[in-house]
Amino acid sequence: MAALHMLDTHTRPIIAAVLGHTKEGTPSGIP
């Protein structure tokens, strides 16, 4: 379960970044 939790915490910001990219059209914090 620790590995699953670590994977979740690692992928969550990535998913958020992808969703933010599709919504705003420009990734925030990414050059």
N, C-alpha and C positions, 0 to 999 in steps of 0.2 A: 504493500500500500504506500510505502514511503516513496518508491520509484514512481508510482502513479501520481502522487501528490507533487513530486518534483517536476514531472513532465507537465502537469496541469499548470503549475505556476510559471513554467518556462514558455508554454505555448499560448497562455492567456494574453500576455502583452503583444505577442505576435499577431494573434487573431484580432485583437483590438486595433492594432496598427493597420491591418489589412482592411478592416471594416471602416476605419477612419479614412483610409486612402480612397475607398470606393465612395464614401459619403462626401468628403471634402474635395476629392480630386487631387489633393496634394498631401503627401505624408508629412506629418509634423515631426520635427526633430531629425529628419533624414535628409541629407544634402542631395 
